């Protein structure tokens, strides 16, 4: 039996197909809903990331922020997705589109990038 979060985000086969169609045709909310589905019910990182990136590209500000956070996550299980430059890129989009939380996160990411540069200069 699924937990309450999984049940909240679960989809029928019919609803899943409709959302995939809408997502492919530019609906950022459908793409974001598919991200949630694969995140909370299927735990499929590749698919959740695909739909999160698509939603961000389609202009969903929450997805832009979440994608930036995802790309900057240092969790070892997500290390293959880590890309600080892309995280900053998407966080800048979120800031420019009015996400309140993105501004402080962007500053944090830029600080991290400066620290990384210093480390690389000290340890060639």
N, CA, C and O atoms as a MOPAC input file, in Angstrom:
PM7 MOZYME 1SCF
protein

 N      0.83000 1    -1.18200 1     0.00000 1
 C      0.00000 1     0.00000 1     0.00000 1
 C      0.87600 1     1.24700 1     0.00000 1
 O      1.86200 1     1.32300 1     0.73300 1
 N      0.51500 1     2.20900 1    -0.81500 1
 C      1.27300 1     3.44400 1    -0.90800 1
 C      0.97100 1     4.34200 1     0.27700 1
 O     -0.12300 1     4.30600 1     0.84000 1
 N      1.97700 1     5.16400 1     0.65500 1
 C      1.76600 1     6.16000 1     1.69600 1
 C      0.89800 1     7.29200 1     1.17400 1
 O      0.58500 1     7.35100 1    -0.01500 1
 N      0.51200 1     8.18600 1     2.06700 1
 C     -0.41800 1     9.25400 1     1.68800 1
 C      0.15300 1    10.18800 1     0.62100 1
 O     -0.58700 1    10.63700 1    -0.25400 1
 N      1.45800 1    10.49000 1     0.67400 1
 C      2.04500 1    11.35200 1    -0.35500 1
 C      1.96900 1    10.68000 1    -1.71600 1
 O      1.59300 1    11.30600 1    -2.70700 1
 N      2.32700 1     9.40900 1    -1.75900 1
 C      2.26900 1     8.67700 1    -3.02300 1
 C      0.84200 1     8.63700 1    -3.55700 1
 O      0.62900 1     8.79300 1    -4.75900 1
 N     -0.12600 1     8.43200 1    -2.69000 1
 C     -1.52300 1     8.38300 1    -3.13400 1
 C     -1.96800 1     9.74500 1    -3.65900 1
 O     -2.74500 1     9.82000 1    -4.61100 1
 N     -1.48700 1    10.80600 1    -3.05000 1
 C     -1.84700 1    12.15700 1    -3.49000 1
 C     -1.38700 1    12.41000 1    -4.91600 1
 O     -2.09100 1    13.05900 1    -5.68900 1
 N     -0.21100 1    11.90400 1    -5.27200 1
 C      0.36700 1    12.18800 1    -6.58200 1
 C      0.18600 1    11.06900 1    -7.59700 1
 O      0.61900 1    11.20500 1    -8.74200 1
 N     -0.43700 1     9.97700 1    -7.20800 1
 C     -0.64200 1     8.86500 1    -8.13000 1
 C     -1.60400 1     9.27200 1    -9.25000 1
 O     -2.44000 1    10.15800 1    -9.07400 1
 N     -1.47200 1     8.61500 1   -10.39200 1
 C     -2.29600 1     8.93000 1   -11.56200 1
 C     -2.86300 1     7.65200 1   -12.16100 1
 O     -2.21600 1     6.60500 1   -12.14700 1
 N     -4.06700 1     7.74800 1   -12.68000 1
 C     -4.61800 1     6.63600 1   -13.44800 1
 C     -3.88100 1     6.60100 1   -14.78800 1
 O     -3.25700 1     7.58300 1   -15.18800 1
 N     -3.95900 1     5.47900 1   -15.46400 1
 C     -3.29900 1     5.35300 1   -16.77300 1
 C     -3.83500 1     6.39900 1   -17.74700 1
 O     -3.07400 1     6.97600 1   -18.52400 1
 N     -5.14400 1     6.64200 1   -17.70400 1
 C     -5.76100 1     7.63100 1   -18.59700 1
 C     -5.24200 1     9.04600 1   -18.30600 1
 O     -4.89800 1     9.78800 1   -19.22600 1
 N     -5.19000 1     9.40400 1   -17.04000 1
 C     -4.70700 1    10.73800 1   -16.64900 1
 C     -3.22400 1    10.88700 1   -17.00600 1
 O     -2.79300 1    11.95100 1   -17.45100 1
 N     -2.45900 1     9.83000 1   -16.81100 1
 C     -1.03900 1     9.84300 1   -17.14700 1
 C     -0.83800 1    10.12400 1   -18.63600 1
 O      0.00700 1    10.93800 1   -19.00700 1
 N     -1.60800 1     9.45600 1   -19.48200 1
 C     -1.48700 1     9.65000 1   -20.92800 1
 C     -1.88200 1    11.07300 1   -21.32800 1
 O     -1.23300 1    11.68300 1   -22.17700 1
 N     -2.93900 1    11.59700 1   -20.72000 1
 C     -3.37200 1    12.96500 1   -21.02200 1
 C     -2.30600 1    13.97900 1   -20.61900 1
 O     -2.02500 1    14.92000 1   -21.36100 1
 N     -1.71800 1    13.78400 1   -19.45000 1
 C     -0.67400 1    14.70600 1   -18.99500 1
 C      0.56500 1    14.63600 1   -19.88500 1
 O      1.18400 1    15.66000 1   -20.17300 1
 N      0.92300 1    13.43500 1   -20.31600 1
 C      2.07900 1    13.30500 1   -21.21000 1
 C      1.82800 1    14.03700 1   -22.52500 1
 O      2.72300 1    14.69800 1   -23.05300 1
 N      0.62300 1    13.92100 1   -23.04600 1
 C      0.27200 1    14.62600 1   -24.28400 1
 C      0.37900 1    16.13800 1   -24.07400 1
 O      0.99200 1    16.84000 1   -24.87900 1
 N     -0.21800 1    16.63100 1   -22.99400 1
 C     -0.17100 1    18.06800 1   -22.70800 1
 C      1.26700 1    18.54200 1   -22.50100 1
 O      1.64700 1    19.61400 1   -22.97100 1
 N      2.05100 1    17.74700 1   -21.80600 1
 C      3.44900 1    18.09000 1   -21.55500 1
 C      4.22500 1    18.22600 1   -22.86500 1
 O      4.99300 1    19.17000 1   -23.04800 1
 N      4.01500 1    17.28100 1   -23.76300 1
 C      4.70000 1    17.31200 1   -25.05900 1
 C      4.28600 1    18.50800 1   -25.89300 1
 O      5.01000 1    18.91600 1   -26.80200 1
 N      3.13100 1    19.07100 1   -25.59400 1
 C      2.61600 1    20.19900 1   -26.36700 1
 C      2.71600 1    21.52400 1   -25.61200 1
 O      1.95200 1    22.45300 1   -25.87300 1
 N      3.66100 1    21.60100 1   -24.67700 1
 C      4.00400 1    22.88000 1   -24.06800 1
 C      3.33300 1    23.25700 1   -22.76800 1
 O      3.49800 1    24.38800 1   -22.31200 1
 N      2.58600 1    22.36300 1   -22.15100 1
 C      1.89100 1    22.67800 1   -20.90200 1
 C      2.83000 1    22.46700 1   -19.70900 1
 O      3.10200 1    21.33300 1   -19.31400 1
 N      3.31800 1    23.56900 1   -19.14700 1
 C      4.28800 1    23.47900 1   -18.05000 1
 C      3.69000 1    22.85900 1   -16.79200 1
 O      4.38900 1    22.17000 1   -16.04800 1
 N      2.40600 1    23.09700 1   -16.54900 1
 C      1.76200 1    22.51300 1   -15.36400 1
 C      1.65000 1    20.99300 1   -15.50400 1
 O      1.82400 1    20.26500 1   -14.52700 1
 N      1.36000 1    20.52000 1   -16.70900 1
 C      1.30500 1    19.07400 1   -16.94700 1
 C      2.68700 1    18.46000 1   -16.74600 1
 O      2.81800 1    17.39600 1   -16.14000 1
 N      3.70200 1    19.12600 1   -17.24900 1
 C      5.07200 1    18.63300 1   -17.07500 1
 C      5.44100 1    18.58300 1   -15.59800 1
 O      6.05900 1    17.62200 1   -15.13900 1
 N      5.05800 1    19.62500 1   -14.85300 1
 C      5.36800 1    19.66300 1   -13.42400 1
 C      4.61200 1    18.56200 1   -12.67800 1
 O      5.15600 1    17.94500 1   -11.76200 1
 N      3.38300 1    18.32000 1   -13.06400 1
 C      2.59400 1    17.25800 1   -12.43100 1
 C      3.21800 1    15.89200 1   -12.69400 1
 O      3.19600 1    15.02500 1   -11.82100 1
 N      3.77400 1    15.69200 1   -13.88900 1
 C      4.46000 1    14.43700 1   -14.20200 1
 C      5.74700 1    14.30400 1   -13.38800 1
 O      6.09600 1    13.21100 1   -12.94200 1
 N      6.44000 1    15.40900 1   -13.19900 1
 C      7.61900 1    15.40300 1   -12.31900 1
 C      7.21000 1    14.90800 1   -10.92900 1
 O      7.87400 1    14.04500 1   -10.35400 1
 N      6.11900 1    15.45500 1   -10.39500 1
 C      5.65500 1    15.05000 1    -9.06700 1
 C      5.27700 1    13.56900 1    -9.04000 1
 O      5.57100 1    12.86300 1    -8.07500 1
 N      4.63500 1    13.11300 1   -10.08700 1
 C      4.24200 1    11.70500 1   -10.18500 1
 C      5.46700 1    10.79700 1   -10.09700 1
 O      5.48800 1     9.84800 1    -9.31400 1
 N      6.48700 1    11.09200 1   -10.90500 1
 C      7.67300 1    10.23700 1   -10.91000 1
 C      8.52400 1    10.42500 1    -9.65700 1
 O      9.28400 1     9.53100 1    -9.28600 1
 N      8.40500 1    11.55100 1    -9.02000 1
 C      9.14400 1    11.81100 1    -7.78700 1
 C      8.51500 1    11.08600 1    -6.59700 1
 O      9.20900 1    10.39500 1    -5.85200 1
 N      7.22200 1    11.24100 1    -6.42100 1
 C      6.56400 1    10.77600 1    -5.20500 1
 C      5.91700 1     9.40200 1    -5.29600 1
 O      5.63900 1     8.79500 1    -4.26300 1
 N      5.67000 1     8.89500 1    -6.49400 1
 C      5.03900 1     7.57400 1    -6.58000 1
 C      5.94600 1     6.52600 1    -7.20500 1
 O      5.90200 1     5.36100 1    -6.81100 1
 N      6.75500 1     6.91200 1    -8.15800 1
 C      7.59000 1     5.93900 1    -8.86100 1
 C      9.05300 1     6.00100 1    -8.44700 1
 O      9.80700 1     5.05700 1    -8.68700 1
 N      9.45800 1     7.09800 1    -7.83100 1
 C     10.84700 1     7.31400 1    -7.42800 1
 C     11.81000 1     7.01800 1    -8.58000 1
 O     12.82600 1     6.34600 1    -8.40100 1
 N     11.47400 1     7.52800 1    -9.75500 1
 C     12.28700 1     7.35800 1   -10.95300 1
 C     13.00700 1     8.68200 1   -11.22200 1
 O     12.42700 1     9.61100 1   -11.78400 1
 N     14.26600 1     8.75500 1   -10.82000 1
 C     15.00600 1    10.01700 1   -10.88500 1
 C     15.15100 1    10.51100 1   -12.31800 1
 O     14.98500 1    11.70400 1   -12.57600 1
 N     15.45600 1     9.62600 1   -13.24800 1
 C     15.63900 1    10.06100 1   -14.63500 1
 C     14.36500 1    10.68700 1   -15.20300 1
 O     14.41500 1    11.73100 1   -15.85300 1
 N     13.23200 1    10.04500 1   -14.95500 1
 C     11.97400 1    10.58600 1   -15.48500 1
 C     11.55100 1    11.84900 1   -14.74500 1
 O     11.06000 1    12.79200 1   -15.36600 1
 N     11.73200 1    11.88000 1   -13.43700 1
 C     11.34800 1    13.10000 1   -12.72400 1
 C     12.19700 1    14.27000 1   -13.18200 1
 O     11.69800 1    15.38800 1   -13.31700 1
 N     13.46900 1    14.02400 1   -13.42100 1
 C     14.35600 1    15.08600 1   -13.88400 1
 C     13.98100 1    15.54000 1   -15.29200 1
 O     14.03200 1    16.73400 1   -15.59100 1
 N     13.60600 1    14.59800 1   -16.16000 1
 C     13.19700 1    14.94300 1   -17.51900 1
 C     11.99600 1    15.89100 1   -17.50100 1
 O     11.97600 1    16.89500 1   -18.21300 1
 N     11.00200 1    15.56200 1   -16.68300 1
 C      9.80200 1    16.40000 1   -16.64500 1
 C     10.01200 1    17.69600 1   -15.87000 1
 O      9.37600 1    18.70700 1   -16.16400 1
 N     10.89900 1    17.66800 1   -14.88500 1
 C     11.21500 1    18.90300 1   -14.16800 1
 C     11.93300 1    19.87900 1   -15.09600 1
 O     11.61200 1    21.06700 1   -15.12100 1
 N     12.90000 1    19.37800 1   -15.85800 1
 C     13.61100 1    20.23200 1   -16.81600 1
 C     12.64900 1    20.75800 1   -17.88300 1
 O     12.70900 1    21.92900 1   -18.25800 1
 N     11.77000 1    19.89400 1   -18.36400 1
 C     10.81000 1    20.32300 1   -19.38200 1
 C      9.90300 1    21.42700 1   -18.83300 1
 O      9.67200 1    22.43400 1   -19.50300 1
 N      9.39800 1    21.24000 1   -17.63000 1
 C      8.52600 1    22.24100 1   -17.01900 1
 C      9.26700 1    23.56100 1   -16.82900 1
 O      8.70800 1    24.63000 1   -17.07300 1
 N     10.51800 1    23.48800 1   -16.39500 1
 C     11.33300 1    24.70000 1   -16.23200 1
 C     11.51300 1    25.39300 1   -17.57700 1
 O     11.39000 1    26.61400 1   -17.67300 1
 N     11.80200 1    24.61900 1   -18.60600 1
 C     11.98500 1    25.17800 1   -19.95500 1
 C     10.70200 1    25.79100 1   -20.49300 1
 O     10.73500 1    26.72000 1   -21.30100 1
 N      9.57400 1    25.26200 1   -20.03800 1
 C      8.27500 1    25.76300 1   -20.48200 1
 C      7.82700 1    26.98200 1   -19.67100 1
 O      6.73400 1    27.50500 1   -19.88700 1
 N      8.66800 1    27.43200 1   -18.74100 1
 C      8.39200 1    28.66500 1   -18.01300 1
 C      7.82400 1    28.52800 1   -16.61700 1
 O      7.46200 1    29.53600 1   -16.01000 1
 N      7.73200 1    27.32500 1   -16.08500 1
 C      7.20700 1    27.14300 1   -14.73400 1
 C      8.26300 1    27.59800 1   -13.72500 1
 O      9.32800 1    26.98800 1   -13.62100 1
 N      7.97000 1    28.65900 1   -12.99100 1
 C      8.94500 1    29.27200 1   -12.08200 1
 C      9.31500 1    28.33500 1   -10.93500 1
 O     10.48200 1    28.27000 1   -10.54700 1
 N      8.35600 1    27.62000 1   -10.39700 1
 C      8.65100 1    26.66600 1    -9.32600 1
 C      9.57200 1    25.57100 1    -9.84200 1
 O     10.48900 1    25.14600 1    -9.13900 1
 N      9.33500 1    25.11700 1   -11.05600 1
 C     10.19700 1    24.09600 1   -11.66200 1
 C     11.59900 1    24.64500 1   -11.89100 1
 O     12.57800 1    23.92300 1   -11.70200 1
 N     11.71500 1    25.89700 1   -12.29200 1
 C     13.03000 1    26.50300 1   -12.48900 1
 C     13.81800 1    26.48900 1   -11.17900 1
 O     14.99500 1    26.13100 1   -11.15500 1
 N     13.15900 1    26.88000 1   -10.10100 1
 C     13.80400 1    26.86600 1    -8.78400 1
 C     14.17000 1    25.43800 1    -8.38300 1
 O     15.31100 1    25.16900 1    -8.00500 1
 N     13.20600 1    24.52500 1    -8.46500 1
 C     13.44900 1    23.13700 1    -8.05700 1
 C     14.54500 1    22.48100 1    -8.88800 1
 O     15.35000 1    21.71100 1    -8.36400 1
 N     14.57700 1    22.78300 1   -10.17600 1
 C     15.60100 1    22.20400 1   -11.04600 1
 C     16.98300 1    22.72100 1   -10.64800 1
 O     17.95100 1    21.96100 1   -10.61800 1
 N     17.06800 1    24.00800 1   -10.34400 1
 C     18.33200 1    24.56600 1    -9.86400 1
 C     18.78700 1    23.90900 1    -8.57300 1
 O     19.96900 1    23.61300 1    -8.40300 1
 N     17.85300 1    23.68400 1    -7.66900 1
 C     18.17200 1    23.01100 1    -6.40500 1
 C     18.64100 1    21.58200 1    -6.68300 1
 O     19.63700 1    21.13000 1    -6.11900 1
 N     17.92700 1    20.88300 1    -7.54500 1
 C     18.26600 1    19.49900 1    -7.88300 1
 C     19.68400 1    19.41000 1    -8.45500 1
 O     20.46700 1    18.54800 1    -8.05600 1
 N     20.00500 1    20.30400 1    -9.39100 1
 C     21.31500 1    20.27400 1   -10.04500 1
 C     22.45700 1    20.64400 1    -9.10400 1
 O     23.61600 1    20.34000 1    -9.38700 1
 N     22.14100 1    21.29200 1    -7.99500 1
 C     23.18100 1    21.69400 1    -7.04800 1
 C     23.23400 1    20.78300 1    -5.82700 1
 O     23.99200 1    21.04400 1    -4.89300 1
 N     22.44700 1    19.73000 1    -5.82700 1
 C     22.39900 1    18.81200 1    -4.69000 1
 C     23.67900 1    17.98100 1    -4.64700 1
 O     24.05800 1    17.36100 1    -5.64100 1
 N     24.33700 1    17.97300 1    -3.50200 1
 C     25.59800 1    17.24100 1    -3.36300 1
 C     25.40400 1    15.83400 1    -2.79400 1
 O     26.38100 1    15.16200 1    -2.46300 1
 N     24.17600 1    15.39200 1    -2.68000 1
 C     23.88500 1    14.04300 1    -2.22100 1
 C     24.59000 1    13.04400 1    -3.14200 1
 O     24.42200 1    13.11300 1    -4.36000 1
 N     25.37600 1    12.11700 1    -2.58300 1
 C     26.11800 1    11.16200 1    -3.42500 1
 C     25.24700 1    10.37400 1    -4.40800 1
 O     25.71100 1    10.03600 1    -5.49600 1
 N     24.01100 1    10.08000 1    -4.05100 1
 C     23.15500 1     9.32200 1    -4.97000 1
 C     22.73700 1    10.15400 1    -6.17900 1
 O     22.27300 1     9.60300 1    -7.17800 1
 N     22.89700 1    11.47500 1    -6.09800 1
 C     22.53300 1    12.35900 1    -7.20700 1
 C     23.75800 1    12.96500 1    -7.88500 1
 O     23.62700 1    13.86100 1    -8.71900 1
 N     24.94800 1    12.48100 1    -7.53300 1
 C     26.18600 1    13.10300 1    -8.00800 1
 C     26.30800 1    13.14400 1    -9.53100 1
 O     26.93700 1    14.05400 1   -10.07100 1
 N     25.72300 1    12.18700 1   -10.22400 1
 C     25.82600 1    12.20000 1   -11.68600 1
 C     25.06300 1    13.37200 1   -12.31000 1
 O     25.30500 1    13.72300 1   -13.46500 1
 N     24.15100 1    13.97300 1   -11.55700 1
 C     23.35000 1    15.09100 1   -12.06900 1
 C     23.91400 1    16.45200 1   -11.65400 1
 O     23.47300 1    17.48500 1   -12.15700 1
 N     24.88100 1    16.45300 1   -10.74400 1
 C     25.41200 1    17.70800 1   -10.20200 1
 C     26.03800 1    18.54800 1   -11.31300 1
 O     26.89800 1    18.08300 1   -12.06200 1
 N     25.58100 1    19.80400 1   -11.39800 1
 C     26.13200 1    20.73100 1   -12.38000 1
 C     25.87900 1    22.14300 1   -11.85500 1
 O     24.80500 1    22.71000 1   -12.05800 1
 N     26.87200 1    22.69500 1   -11.18400 1
 C     26.71200 1    23.98300 1   -10.52000 1
 C     26.42000 1    25.10300 1   -11.51100 1
 O     25.61200 1    25.98500 1   -11.22100 1
 N     27.06200 1    25.08200 1   -12.66900 1
 C     26.80900 1    26.13400 1   -13.66700 1
 C     25.36000 1    26.11000 1   -14.15500 1
 O     24.72500 1    27.15700 1   -14.27900 1
 N     24.84800 1    24.92700 1   -14.42900 1
 C     23.44100 1    24.82400 1   -14.86000 1
 C     22.48900 1    25.17600 1   -13.72500 1
 O     21.42800 1    25.75300 1   -13.96100 1
 N     22.86200 1    24.83300 1   -12.49500 1
 C     22.03500 1    25.18700 1   -11.33300 1
 C     21.91500 1    26.70200 1   -11.22600 1
 O     20.82900 1    27.23000 1   -10.98900 1
 N     23.02900 1    27.39600 1   -11.40100 1
 C     23.02400 1    28.86600 1   -11.35200 1
 C     22.18000 1    29.42000 1   -12.49500 1
 O     21.40100 1    30.35200 1   -12.29800 1
 N     22.33100 1    28.85600 1   -13.67600 1
 C     21.55600 1    29.28200 1   -14.84300 1
 C     20.05800 1    29.22900 1   -14.54800 1
 O     19.33900 1    30.19800 1   -14.79100 1
 N     19.59000 1    28.09200 1   -14.02400 1
 C     18.15400 1    27.94200 1   -13.76800 1
 C     17.69600 1    28.78000 1   -12.58100 1
 O     16.56300 1    29.26100 1   -12.55600 1
 N     18.58000 1    28.95400 1   -11.59600 1
 C     18.20800 1    29.78300 1   -10.45300 1
 C     18.06500 1    31.24100 1   -10.89300 1
 O     17.20400 1    31.95800 1   -10.38200 1
 N     18.90200 1    31.68300 1   -11.83600 1
 C     18.77100 1    33.04500 1   -12.37100 1
 C     17.43100 1    33.21800 1   -13.08600 1
 O     16.79200 1    34.26400 1   -12.96900 1
 N     17.01300 1    32.19900 1   -13.81800 1
 C     15.68900 1    32.24100 1   -14.45200 1
 C     14.60300 1    32.40800 1   -13.39000 1
 O     13.70500 1    33.23800 1   -13.53300 1
 N     14.69200 1    31.62100 1   -12.34000 1
 C     13.68400 1    31.68200 1   -11.27700 1
 C     13.65600 1    33.06500 1   -10.62500 1
 O     12.58300 1    33.59800 1   -10.34100 1
 N     14.83300 1    33.64500 1   -10.38900 1
 C     14.90700 1    34.99700 1    -9.81500 1
 C     14.25000 1    35.99000 1   -10.76000 1
 O     13.41500 1    36.79400 1   -10.34400 1
 N     14.62900 1    35.93400 1   -12.03100 1
 C     14.09100 1    36.87300 1   -13.02200 1
 C     12.58500 1    36.72800 1   -13.21900 1
 O     11.91600 1    37.66300 1   -13.65800 1
 N     12.05600 1    35.54900 1   -12.89200 1
 C     10.61800 1    35.31100 1   -13.02800 1
 C      9.85900 1    35.47300 1   -11.71200 1
 O      8.68200 1    35.12600 1   -11.61700 1
 N     10.54800 1    36.00400 1   -10.69600 1
 C      9.86200 1    36.39000 1    -9.47200 1
 C      9.80400 1    35.38900 1    -8.33700 1
 O      9.04900 1    35.59700 1    -7.38700 1
 N     10.57100 1    34.31000 1    -8.39800 1
 C     10.57300 1    33.36400 1    -7.28400 1
 C     11.32300 1    33.98600 1    -6.10700 1
 O     12.51400 1    34.28000 1    -6.20700 1
 N     10.63100 1    34.18100 1    -5.01400 1
 C     11.18900 1    34.86500 1    -3.84300 1
 C     12.35300 1    34.09300 1    -3.22800 1
 O     13.35400 1    34.69600 1    -2.84100 1
 N     12.23700 1    32.77700 1    -3.13200 1
 C     13.27500 1    31.96000 1    -2.50600 1
 C     14.53000 1    31.83900 1    -3.36400 1
 O     15.61100 1    31.54700 1    -2.85200 1
 N     14.38700 1    32.06200 1    -4.65000 1
 C     15.50000 1    31.84700 1    -5.56900 1
 C     16.63600 1    32.84200 1    -5.36500 1
 O     17.79600 1    32.50600 1    -5.60700 1
 N     16.33100 1    34.03900 1    -4.93100 1
 C     17.37200 1    35.06000 1    -4.79000 1
 C     18.44100 1    34.63800 1    -3.78100 1
 O     19.63400 1    34.72600 1    -4.07200 1
 N     18.03000 1    34.18500 1    -2.61000 1
 C     19.01300 1    33.76600 1    -1.60600 1
 C     19.72500 1    32.48100 1    -2.03700 1
 O     20.91700 1    32.31300 1    -1.78000 1
 N     18.99800 1    31.58500 1    -2.68600 1
 C     19.62300 1    30.34800 1    -3.16400 1
 C     20.65100 1    30.65900 1    -4.24800 1
 O     21.70900 1    30.03300 1    -4.29600 1
 N     20.34700 1    31.62100 1    -5.11800 1
 C     21.29000 1    32.01600 1    -6.16400 1
 C     22.56900 1    32.56300 1    -5.54300 1
 O     23.66500 1    32.22800 1    -5.99200 1
 N     22.44400 1    33.39300 1    -4.52400 1
 C     23.63000 1    33.93300 1    -3.85300 1
 C     24.46000 1    32.80900 1    -3.23400 1
 O     25.68900 1    32.82500 1    -3.29400 1
 N     23.78200 1    31.85000 1    -2.65100 1
 C     24.45500 1    30.69100 1    -2.06000 1
 C     25.22600 1    29.90300 1    -3.12800 1
 O     26.36500 1    29.49500 1    -2.90100 1
 N     24.60400 1    29.69400 1    -4.28200 1
 C     25.25100 1    28.94000 1    -5.36200 1
 C     26.44600 1    29.69700 1    -5.93000 1
 O     27.47900 1    29.09800 1    -6.22900 1
 N     26.30600 1    31.00700 1    -6.07900 1
 C     27.42200 1    31.81100 1    -6.58900 1
 C     28.58900 1    31.81200 1    -5.60800 1
 O     29.74800 1    31.77800 1    -6.02100 1
 N     28.29300 1    31.84900 1    -4.32600 1
 C     29.34100 1    31.78400 1    -3.30500 1
 C     30.05800 1    30.44100 1    -3.38600 1
 O     31.28500 1    30.37800 1    -3.30400 1
 N     29.29600 1    29.38400 1    -3.54400 1
 C     29.86700 1    28.04800 1    -3.68000 1
 C     30.77800 1    27.97200 1    -4.90400 1
 O     31.84600 1    27.36300 1    -4.84900 1
 N     30.36000 1    28.58300 1    -5.99400 1
 C     31.17100 1    28.58400 1    -7.21400 1
 C     32.48400 1    29.33800 1    -6.99000 1
 O     33.54000 1    28.89000 1    -7.43500 1
 N     32.42000 1    30.48000 1    -6.30200 1
 C     33.65300 1    31.23500 1    -6.00100 1
 C     34.58600 1    30.40100 1    -5.13700 1
 O     35.79700 1    30.39700 1    -5.35900 1
 N     34.04300 1    29.70300 1    -4.16500 1
 C     34.85800 1    28.85500 1    -3.29500 1
 C     35.48900 1    27.71900 1    -4.09300 1
 O     36.64900 1    27.37500 1    -3.86700 1
 N     34.74000 1    27.13800 1    -5.01700 1
 C     35.27700 1    26.07500 1    -5.87000 1
 C     36.43100 1    26.58900 1    -6.71400 1
 O     37.44100 1    25.90500 1    -6.87700 1
 N     36.28200 1    27.79900 1    -7.25300 1
 C     37.35700 1    28.39000 1    -8.06600 1
 C     38.61400 1    28.59000 1    -7.23600 1
 O     39.72200 1    28.31300 1    -7.69500 1
 N     38.43800 1    29.07500 1    -6.00900 1
 C     39.59800 1    29.28500 1    -5.13100 1
 C     40.29800 1    27.96800 1    -4.83800 1
 O     41.52600 1    27.90000 1    -4.86100 1
 N     39.52800 1    26.92500 1    -4.56400 1
 C     40.11700 1    25.61000 1    -4.29400 1
 C     40.93200 1    25.13100 1    -5.48500 1
 O     42.03100 1    24.60100 1    -5.32100 1
 N     40.39000 1    25.31700 1    -6.68300 1
 C     41.08500 1    24.87300 1    -7.89200 1
 C     42.37500 1    25.64300 1    -8.11400 1
 O     43.35300 1    25.07400 1    -8.59900 1
 N     42.40000 1    26.92500 1    -7.77000 1
 C     43.62200 1    27.72200 1    -7.91100 1
 C     44.67600 1    27.29000 1    -6.89900 1
 O     45.86700 1    27.26800 1    -7.20700 1
 N     44.23600 1    26.94700 1    -5.69100 1
 C     45.16100 1    26.54000 1    -4.63600 1
 C     45.69300 1    25.13100 1    -4.85900 1
 O     46.81900 1    24.82700 1    -4.46700 1
 N     44.90600 1    24.28000 1    -5.47700 1
 C     45.28600 1    22.88100 1    -5.71300 1
 C     45.22100 1    22.56100 1    -7.20400 1
 O     44.28700 1    21.89900 1    -7.65700 1
 N     46.20400 1    23.02600 1    -7.96300 1
 C     46.14400 1    22.80400 1    -9.42200 1
 C     46.29300 1    21.35500 1    -9.82300 1
 O     46.26100 1    21.03700 1   -11.01200 1

